Amino acid sequence: MKDDYKEYYESDEENLDSKSDAKVILFLIIVAVIAMTYWVAVQ
């Protein structure tokens, strides 16, 4: 899978940036889902 990024980005540094951005977004989505689930549960 690491080679998949090469067709989209010019440098390895950009590859790492995109991977870390994806991890941060995934983390934020998970936190949002947990927060919404808790909010609905306490209503």
DRENDO-1510 file (C-alpha; in Angstrom, 1 decimal, always signed):
<recs>
REC; n; res; u; v; w
REC; 1; MET; +0.0; +0.0; +0.0 .
REC; 2; LYS; +2.9; +2.4; +0.5 .
REC; 3; ASP; +3.5; +2.6; -3.2 .
REC; 4; ASP; -0.1; +3.7; -3.9 .
REC; 5; TYR; +0.8; +7.2; -2.7 .
REC; 6; LYS; +3.6; +7.7; -5.2 .
REC; 7; GLU; +1.2; +8.3; -8.1 .
REC; 8; TYR; -0.5; +11.1; -6.2 .
REC; 9; TYR; +2.4; +12.9; -4.4 .
REC; 10; GLU; +5.8; +14.1; -5.6 .
REC; 11; SER; +7.9; +13.5; -2.5 .
REC; 12; ASP; +8.1; +11.1; +0.5 .
REC; 13; GLU; +7.5; +14.1; +2.8 .
REC; 14; GLU; +4.1; +14.8; +1.2 .
REC; 15; ASN; +3.3; +11.1; +1.5 .
REC; 16; LEU; +3.9; +11.2; +5.3 .
REC; 17; ASP; +1.9; +14.4; +5.6 .
REC; 18; SER; -1.1; +12.9; +3.9 .
REC; 19; LYS; -0.9; +9.8; +6.0 .
REC; 20; SER; -0.7; +11.7; +9.3 .
REC; 21; ASP; -3.6; +13.9; +8.2 .
REC; 22; ALA; -5.7; +10.9; +7.5 .
REC; 23; LYS; -4.9; +9.5; +10.9 .
REC; 24; VAL; -5.9; +12.7; +12.6 .
REC; 25; ILE; -9.2; +12.9; +10.6 .
REC; 26; LEU; -9.9; +9.3; +11.5 .
REC; 27; PHE; -9.3; +10.0; +15.2 .
REC; 28; LEU; -11.6; +13.0; +15.1 .
REC; 29; ILE; -14.4; +11.0; +13.4 .
REC; 30; ILE; -14.1; +8.3; +16.0 .
REC; 31; VAL; -14.2; +10.8; +18.9 .
REC; 32; ALA; -17.2; +12.5; +17.3 .
REC; 33; VAL; -19.1; +9.2; +16.9 .
REC; 34; ILE; -18.4; +8.3; +20.6 .
REC; 35; ALA; -19.5; +11.8; +21.7 .
REC; 36; MET; -22.7; +11.6; +19.7 .
REC; 37; THR; -23.5; +8.1; +21.0 .
REC; 38; TYR; -23.0; +9.3; +24.6 .
REC; 39; TRP; -25.1; +12.4; +24.0 .
REC; 40; VAL; -28.0; +10.4; +22.5 .
REC; 41; ALA; -27.7; +7.8; +25.3 .
REC; 42; VAL; -28.1; +10.4; +28.1 .
REC; 43; GLN; -31.1; +12.1; +26.6 .
</recs>
